Amino acid sequence: MTKIQMTTPIVEMDGDEMTRILWKMIKDELLLPFIDLKTEYYDLGLVCRNETDDQVTIDSAMAALKYGVAVKCATITPNAARVKEYDLKEMWKSPNATIRAIMDGTVFRAPIIVKGIEPNVKTWKKPITIARHAYGDVYKASEMKIPAAGKCELAYTAEDGTETRELIHDFTGAGIIQGMHNTEKSITSFARSCFRFALDTHQDLWFATKDTISKKYDHTFKDIFQEIFDQEFKTQFEEAGITYFYTLIDDAVARVIKSEGGYIWACKNYDGDVMSDMVATAFGSLAMMTSVLVSPDGKYEYEAAHGTVQRHYYKHLKGEETSTNSVATIFAWTGALRKRGEMDSLPELQKFADDLEAATIETIENGTMTKDLALITSLENVKTVNSEDFIKAIRATLEAKRA
């Protein structure tokens, strides 16, 4: 069989634990037999990040900007326990946050719909796409423990030396404090990415924050969205027959639960982190969620929305069998391959990505799936398989489809 040729590399960002094991299986079984795969490889495993003082993460993000398309495996964001486990030099920051900040992008996450995996919310008929702002807020915050009574203030010193202060709290005892920030440039990029994605996918766009409580911080997001919509996108939305509206985050949650789906829900960074997990779980599984980071100038980084599946990895190290769902990681690869094919005018590569996604869904709908899906499916007489056999079953379906 002649392999599909590529012209420009995809930036490949390897990861950690069980998803790193799946990453290699996917390449060996589903990609390399069919594609003359060209990638620029970066090892974002925690060991390599520690050895390079996290420079490898920065280098991978710069490569994504250079080549335009990247695909990323799930990675560990270390806590105190991980620092000890991996003997780290320091508690390195989230690689996702670093990459998102460098690419100045917006994360779009949507569930993968499969027959037999019914949403827990009975009204949901269509996918709900979460658009998550990918810069600032709590992920770039400075924090401090307050040991005793004292006054805490926000202080801004202008370039000319002028100082502005605002009281945060007059502590009468111990407490905690956190300072967050964002930039108008990043919020503007976020808004434009959301409006363009809505037009590209022909979906309504919702945006929700809590401007009634956060009258400056959240209200700035609301104002920038409205200004950009009115000046740049209102006519295009009207011509496309789609709508944009703003609402409070609590109202949005109520509307989402009662809706049929089929729209984009734009959220600030933390809100998007939480709500994308809620939407994914309610649709069936965190492992059934696509995730793509889109920069304002059209660079793309595809990844799975879930973590490194630590518990399964420890079982794997003991030689025990695992049944780990690899669908989101497969779809990260297909998303990157399709976009690479689109950018390089390679219809064969685009079709392969479509075929692999269809083969993955068809394998599940025919009754072969991992344990997490077998526990929630409405299909009868399903076959629960281990991690490797699931990927091999997809390969068999793919080969039959492409025969």
Backbone torsions as a table, in degrees:
resi	resn	phi	psi	omega
1	MET	NA	128.4	178.2
2	THR	-74.3	129.8	-178.9
3	LYS	-78.2	148.8	176.2
4	ILE	-70.3	131.1	-176.7
5	GLN	-91.1	145.7	174.5
6	MET	-115.7	155.3	178.5
7	THR	-111.5	-36.4	-179.3
8	THR	-118.8	138.2	-179.5
9	PRO	-68.4	154.1	165.2
10	ILE	-96.1	138.4	175.5
11	VAL	-76.3	120.4	-176.7
12	GLU	-105.8	120.6	-179.0
13	MET	-113.6	100.9	-179.2
14	ASP	-73.2	162.6	-172.0
15	GLY	-132.8	-141.0	-168.6
16	ASP	-127.2	157.6	165.9
17	GLU	53.9	-136.2	-171.4
18	MET	-65.6	-33.7	179.3
19	THR	-67.6	-27.9	175.1
20	ARG	-67.3	-37.6	176.4
21	ILE	-64.5	-46.5	179.0
22	LEU	-62.7	-38.7	-179.8
23	TRP	-53.0	-48.7	-179.4
24	LYS	-66.9	-40.8	178.4
25	MET	-60.4	-44.0	-178.8
26	ILE	-62.2	-45.7	178.6
27	LYS	-62.2	-46.3	-175.9
28	ASP	-67.4	-38.7	-173.3
29	GLU	-95.2	-35.2	-168.4
30	LEU	-112.3	-16.5	-175.8
31	LEU	-115.0	-58.4	-173.6
32	LEU	-61.3	-32.2	176.7
33	PRO	-67.5	-18.3	-172.7
34	PHE	-114.8	-24.5	-172.8
35	ILE	-125.4	139.7	167.9
36	ASP	-79.5	77.9	-166.6
37	LEU	-68.5	124.0	176.5
38	LYS	-112.9	118.5	177.4
39	THR	-136.1	153.5	167.0
40	GLU	-103.0	111.1	-165.9
41	TYR	-91.0	135.0	173.0
42	TYR	-132.6	128.2	179.6
43	ASP	-89.8	103.7	179.1
44	LEU	-97.2	16.4	171.6
45	GLY	-59.2	150.9	-173.6
46	LEU	-59.6	-34.2	178.9
47	VAL	-61.6	-47.3	-178.9
48	CYS	-69.1	-38.6	177.0
49	ARG	-60.7	-39.3	179.4
50	ASN	-67.9	-41.9	-178.8
51	GLU	-65.1	-32.6	-176.6
52	THR	-99.2	9.3	-176.0
53	ASP	56.0	36.1	177.6
54	ASP	69.7	9.3	178.7
55	GLN	-63.7	-31.1	-179.2
56	VAL	-61.0	-34.1	178.5
57	THR	-66.6	-45.5	177.9
58	ILE	-61.1	-44.3	-179.6
59	ASP	-62.0	-39.6	-178.8
60	SER	-66.7	-38.8	178.5
61	ALA	-66.5	-40.0	177.8
62	MET	-65.1	-36.5	177.3
63	ALA	-65.9	-37.0	177.4
64	ALA	-61.7	-39.7	177.0
65	LEU	-67.0	-34.5	-178.9
66	LYS	-70.6	-48.1	-173.4
67	TYR	-93.2	-17.8	173.3
68	GLY	90.2	-19.1	-179.9
69	VAL	-139.4	131.3	177.6
70	ALA	-136.2	156.7	174.3
71	VAL	-133.8	132.8	-171.4
72	LYS	-126.6	135.0	172.5
73	CYS	-80.5	158.1	176.7
74	ALA	-65.3	144.6	-176.7
75	THR	-132.2	157.4	178.0
76	ILE	-80.6	131.3	164.8
77	THR	-100.4	109.6	-168.2
78	PRO	-70.5	142.4	168.1
79	ASN	-112.3	-169.8	-177.0
80	ALA	-60.6	-37.8	-180.0
81	ALA	-65.9	-38.3	179.1
82	ARG	-69.7	-34.4	177.5
83	VAL	-59.3	-42.0	179.3
84	LYS	-72.4	-43.4	-177.0
85	GLU	-61.9	-40.9	-176.2
86	TYR	-102.4	5.5	-179.9
87	ASP	50.6	54.6	-174.7
88	LEU	-79.0	151.3	175.9
89	LYS	-67.3	-35.4	177.2
90	GLU	-158.6	173.6	-179.9
91	MET	-83.8	87.3	-174.1
92	TRP	-60.4	148.5	-179.1
93	LYS	-70.9	165.3	175.8
94	SER	-59.0	123.6	176.7
95	PRO	-62.3	-33.1	177.6
96	ASN	-61.7	-43.2	-179.7
97	ALA	-64.5	-39.4	179.0
98	THR	-63.8	-46.5	-179.1
99	ILE	-65.1	-42.2	-179.7
100	ARG	-63.6	-39.7	-179.9
101	ALA	-65.7	-41.5	-179.2
102	ILE	-68.5	-40.0	-178.4
103	MET	-83.1	-13.6	178.6
104	ASP	53.8	44.8	-171.3
105	GLY	-108.1	178.3	174.7
106	THR	-117.0	137.3	179.6
107	VAL	-94.5	124.2	176.2
108	PHE	-109.8	121.8	-178.0
109	ARG	-123.9	133.8	-179.0
110	ALA	-142.3	144.4	179.4
111	PRO	-71.9	150.6	174.9
112	ILE	-93.1	116.7	-174.2
113	ILE	-88.8	127.7	-179.5
114	VAL	-134.1	135.0	176.4
115	LYS	-62.8	136.4	180.0
116	GLY	97.4	-14.4	173.9
117	ILE	-110.7	93.5	-171.8
118	GLU	-87.2	138.0	177.3
119	PRO	-61.5	144.8	175.9
120	ASN	-68.5	-25.2	175.8
121	VAL	-91.5	111.5	-169.0
122	LYS	-65.3	-24.4	-178.4
123	THR	-77.4	-18.7	-175.0
124	TRP	-71.6	120.3	179.7
125	LYS	-116.4	-25.0	-175.9
126	LYS	-125.8	158.3	179.1
127	PRO	-62.4	146.6	171.6
128	ILE	-109.6	120.8	-179.3
129	THR	-96.5	123.8	175.2
130	ILE	-92.7	124.4	174.0
131	ALA	-102.0	110.1	-174.1
132	ARG	-105.9	121.8	172.7
133	HIS	-58.8	136.9	-169.2
134	ALA	-114.1	25.3	178.2
135	TYR	-141.9	143.6	166.2
136	GLY	75.6	-154.2	-175.7
137	ASP	59.7	-138.0	-173.6
138	VAL	-65.1	-22.6	-176.4
139	TYR	-77.1	-13.7	175.3
140	LYS	-121.4	21.3	-172.5
141	ALA	-78.7	154.1	168.9
142	SER	-103.8	138.4	-175.2
143	GLU	-128.7	153.8	-179.8
144	MET	-149.1	138.2	170.5
145	LYS	-90.2	129.5	179.8
146	ILE	-93.8	116.5	-172.6
147	PRO	-78.2	-27.7	-174.4
148	ALA	-160.0	-174.3	-178.6
149	ALA	-56.9	143.4	-179.7
150	GLY	166.1	169.9	-176.6
151	LYS	-104.1	134.0	176.6
152	CYS	-115.8	134.6	-177.9
153	GLU	-134.1	152.2	165.9
154	LEU	-86.6	132.1	179.5
155	ALA	-128.1	129.1	175.8
156	TYR	-120.1	124.5	177.7
157	THR	-110.7	113.6	179.7
158	ALA	-71.5	166.6	-178.5
159	GLU	-60.6	-27.6	179.5
160	ASP	-86.8	5.7	177.7
161	GLY	92.5	-7.7	178.8
162	THR	-65.7	136.4	-175.9
163	GLU	-117.6	136.9	175.3
164	THR	-122.8	133.8	-178.6
165	ARG	-128.2	148.8	174.9
166	GLU	-143.1	131.0	-179.0
167	LEU	-66.3	131.4	173.1
168	ILE	-91.4	-56.3	180.0
169	HIS	-163.4	144.2	174.1
170	ASP	-100.8	98.0	-174.3
171	PHE	-73.7	136.3	173.0
172	THR	-100.8	-5.2	178.0
173	GLY	-163.2	-167.3	-177.8
174	ALA	-64.6	154.4	178.6
175	GLY	-171.8	-161.2	-179.8
176	ILE	-138.1	157.6	180.0
177	ILE	-146.0	148.3	-179.2
178	GLN	-140.8	135.1	177.1
179	GLY	-116.2	121.0	-179.4
180	MET	-109.5	161.1	175.1
181	HIS	-148.5	162.7	165.6
182	ASN	-149.9	175.0	-179.3
183	THR	-126.1	148.0	177.6
184	GLU	-61.4	-33.7	178.7
185	LYS	-61.2	-46.4	-178.6
186	SER	-69.4	-40.5	178.5
187	ILE	-63.7	-39.4	178.0
188	THR	-63.1	-43.3	176.8
189	SER	-61.8	-42.3	177.4
190	PHE	-58.1	-48.5	-178.2
191	ALA	-62.3	-48.5	-178.9
192	ARG	-62.5	-40.5	178.3
193	SER	-60.5	-41.8	-179.8
194	CYS	-65.5	-45.2	-179.6
195	PHE	-64.6	-41.9	179.7
196	ARG	-66.7	-41.1	179.6
197	PHE	-64.5	-38.6	177.6
198	ALA	-62.0	-42.7	177.7
199	LEU	-67.0	-41.9	-179.5
200	ASP	-63.0	-38.6	-176.1
201	THR	-99.1	-1.6	178.2
202	HIS	55.3	53.4	178.8
203	GLN	-127.4	148.8	171.7
204	ASP	-63.4	153.0	-180.0
205	LEU	-121.6	127.8	172.0
206	TRP	-109.1	145.8	169.8
207	PHE	-132.2	134.2	-174.8
208	ALA	-138.9	132.6	170.7
209	THR	-140.6	-158.3	179.5
210	LYS	-128.5	62.2	-174.0
211	ASP	-70.0	-18.0	177.8
212	THR	-69.7	-26.0	177.8
213	ILE	-98.6	-47.6	179.5
214	SER	-95.2	83.7	-168.1
215	LYS	-76.8	-11.5	175.5
216	LYS	-114.4	-50.2	-175.6
217	TYR	-66.3	-64.4	-178.8
218	ASP	-67.4	-34.4	-178.5
219	HIS	-63.6	-31.1	177.3
220	THR	-64.4	-41.4	175.0
221	PHE	-57.2	-50.1	-178.5
222	LYS	-57.9	-45.8	-177.0
223	ASP	-65.3	-42.1	-179.2
224	ILE	-65.3	-44.3	177.3
225	PHE	-56.4	-48.4	-175.8
226	GLN	-65.6	-41.1	-179.2
227	GLU	-63.2	-45.5	-179.3
228	ILE	-67.0	-40.4	178.5
229	PHE	-60.7	-49.8	-177.4
230	ASP	-62.5	-39.9	-174.1
231	GLN	-83.9	-31.5	-169.3
232	GLU	-120.4	-26.2	-167.6
233	PHE	-126.3	-11.2	-173.6
234	LYS	-58.2	-47.6	-179.1
235	THR	-63.9	-41.5	179.8
236	GLN	-63.2	-39.7	178.8
237	PHE	-64.9	-42.7	179.3
238	GLU	-62.6	-43.1	178.8
239	GLU	-65.1	-33.7	-179.7
240	ALA	-81.9	-12.2	-179.8
241	GLY	75.2	26.2	177.4
242	ILE	-118.0	164.9	-173.9
243	THR	-124.8	155.9	169.3
244	TYR	-125.2	136.4	171.7
245	PHE	-149.2	155.3	177.1
246	TYR	-106.2	143.3	172.9
247	THR	-150.9	165.2	176.5
248	LEU	-68.2	150.7	-174.9
249	ILE	-61.6	-36.2	179.7
250	ASP	-70.7	-35.4	175.2
251	ASP	-67.3	-38.9	179.2
252	ALA	-61.1	-42.2	179.1
253	VAL	-60.0	-44.9	179.1
254	ALA	-62.4	-42.3	179.5
255	ARG	-65.5	-41.3	-177.8
256	VAL	-60.2	-45.6	-176.9
257	ILE	-63.1	-30.9	-177.8
258	LYS	-93.6	-4.5	-173.3
259	SER	-87.4	172.6	173.2
260	GLU	-91.7	-8.6	-175.5
261	GLY	88.8	-165.8	177.4
262	GLY	86.7	31.6	-179.7
263	TYR	-146.4	174.3	176.4
264	ILE	-106.2	131.2	179.0
265	TRP	-113.5	106.0	-177.8
266	ALA	-87.2	132.5	-176.9
267	CYS	-135.4	153.6	169.6
268	LYS	-63.2	171.9	-169.3
269	ASN	-54.3	-57.0	-177.4
270	TYR	-68.2	-43.4	178.4
271	ASP	-57.0	-43.3	-179.6
272	GLY	-66.2	-35.5	177.3
273	ASP	-60.5	-48.6	-177.1
274	VAL	-72.2	-47.6	-173.9
275	MET	-69.1	-31.6	178.2
276	SER	-66.8	-36.3	176.1
277	ASP	-68.4	-38.7	177.7
278	MET	-62.5	-47.5	-179.2
279	VAL	-63.1	-44.5	-179.2
280	ALA	-61.2	-46.6	-178.5
281	THR	-66.0	-40.6	-179.7
282	ALA	-67.5	-29.5	175.6
283	PHE	-79.9	-14.8	176.3
284	GLY	151.1	-50.8	-173.3
285	SER	-167.1	143.9	174.6
286	LEU	-62.7	-24.6	179.6
287	ALA	-80.6	3.1	178.7
288	MET	-119.1	53.0	-175.7
289	MET	-141.5	126.0	174.4
290	THR	-85.4	153.0	179.0
291	SER	-148.0	125.5	178.4
292	VAL	-136.8	131.9	175.5
293	LEU	-94.2	122.0	-177.9
294	VAL	-117.1	122.6	178.0
295	SER	-82.7	160.9	-178.4
296	PRO	-60.4	-27.3	-179.2
297	ASP	-99.5	18.5	170.6
298	GLY	82.4	37.9	170.4
299	LYS	-102.9	146.3	-170.6
300	TYR	-129.0	136.3	173.1
301	GLU	-131.4	117.6	-175.7
302	TYR	-101.0	141.6	-179.4
303	GLU	-155.7	168.4	169.6
304	ALA	-83.1	147.6	-175.9
305	ALA	-83.4	-7.4	-174.8
306	HIS	-100.8	-179.1	-177.9
307	GLY	-88.4	-160.5	-170.7
308	THR	-89.8	2.9	178.8
309	VAL	54.5	61.0	-174.4
310	GLN	-58.0	-44.6	-176.2
311	ARG	-61.2	-41.8	178.8
312	HIS	-67.7	-34.4	-179.6
313	TYR	-64.1	-41.4	178.8
314	TYR	-65.3	-36.2	174.6
315	LYS	-64.4	-42.9	178.9
316	HIS	-59.6	-41.8	179.8
317	LEU	-64.2	-29.0	178.3
318	LYS	-82.6	-1.8	-178.4
319	GLY	83.6	11.2	179.9
320	GLU	-85.2	154.3	-179.2
321	GLU	-76.2	142.0	175.3
322	THR	-123.1	156.5	174.4
323	SER	-128.3	78.0	-172.7
324	THR	-100.1	131.7	-177.9
325	ASN	-76.3	120.5	-176.9
326	SER	-106.2	9.6	-172.4
327	VAL	-60.4	-48.3	-177.8
328	ALA	-62.7	-35.6	178.3
329	THR	-70.7	-38.4	175.2
330	ILE	-61.5	-44.3	-178.9
331	PHE	-69.9	-24.4	172.3
332	ALA	-64.1	-44.4	177.9
333	TRP	-65.3	-44.9	-178.1
334	THR	-64.9	-37.7	177.8
335	GLY	-61.4	-44.7	179.8
336	ALA	-66.7	-42.5	179.9
337	LEU	-64.6	-41.7	179.8
338	ARG	-64.2	-43.8	179.8
339	LYS	-66.4	-39.0	176.6
340	ARG	-62.4	-41.8	177.8
341	GLY	-65.2	-38.1	178.5
342	GLU	-65.6	-45.1	-177.7
343	MET	-68.6	-34.2	-175.7
344	ASP	-98.9	7.2	-178.5
345	SER	55.3	55.0	179.0
346	LEU	-120.1	82.3	-176.9
347	PRO	-59.1	-31.2	178.0
348	GLU	-61.5	-40.2	-179.8
349	LEU	-68.9	-39.3	177.1
350	GLN	-63.3	-42.9	-180.0
351	LYS	-65.6	-37.5	178.0
352	PHE	-60.8	-43.6	178.7
353	ALA	-60.4	-42.9	177.1
354	ASP	-61.7	-43.5	-178.4
355	ASP	-64.7	-40.9	-179.1
356	LEU	-67.1	-40.0	176.3
357	GLU	-64.1	-44.7	179.5
358	ALA	-62.5	-40.1	179.1
359	ALA	-64.9	-38.1	179.2
360	THR	-64.5	-47.5	179.8
361	ILE	-66.1	-42.2	-179.4
362	GLU	-62.7	-38.3	178.8
363	THR	-60.6	-43.8	179.4
364	ILE	-68.1	-46.0	-177.6
365	GLU	-66.8	-21.3	175.0
366	ASN	-84.6	-1.8	171.1
367	GLY	106.6	2.0	177.7
368	THR	-103.9	121.5	-173.6
369	MET	-158.2	169.8	176.3
370	THR	-83.1	167.9	-170.7
371	LYS	-59.6	-39.2	-177.0
372	ASP	-60.5	-36.2	178.8
373	LEU	-80.0	-36.0	179.6
374	ALA	-60.8	-30.1	-178.7
375	LEU	-73.9	-19.8	-174.6
376	ILE	-121.2	-3.3	-176.0
377	THR	-73.9	150.7	173.9
378	SER	-93.8	-4.5	176.9
379	LEU	-69.7	150.7	179.3
380	GLU	-103.6	156.2	176.2
381	ASN	55.3	46.5	-179.7
382	VAL	-81.2	157.7	178.4
383	LYS	-110.1	115.4	178.6
384	THR	-89.6	125.0	-175.3
385	VAL	-123.1	165.2	178.8
386	ASN	-80.4	177.4	-173.3
387	SER	-57.0	-49.0	-175.9
388	GLU	-70.4	-41.4	-177.9
389	ASP	-67.4	-29.2	176.3
390	PHE	-64.6	-45.0	179.4
391	ILE	-65.9	-38.4	178.0
392	LYS	-67.2	-34.7	177.3
393	ALA	-66.0	-38.6	176.4
394	ILE	-64.2	-40.2	178.8
395	ARG	-60.7	-42.6	179.7
396	ALA	-61.8	-42.4	177.9
397	THR	-64.4	-41.8	179.7
398	LEU	-63.5	-43.8	179.8
399	GLU	-63.1	-39.4	178.6
400	ALA	-67.0	-37.5	-179.5
401	LYS	-67.7	-35.0	-175.5
402	ARG	-97.6	1.8	-178.0
403	ALA	-64.7	NA	NA
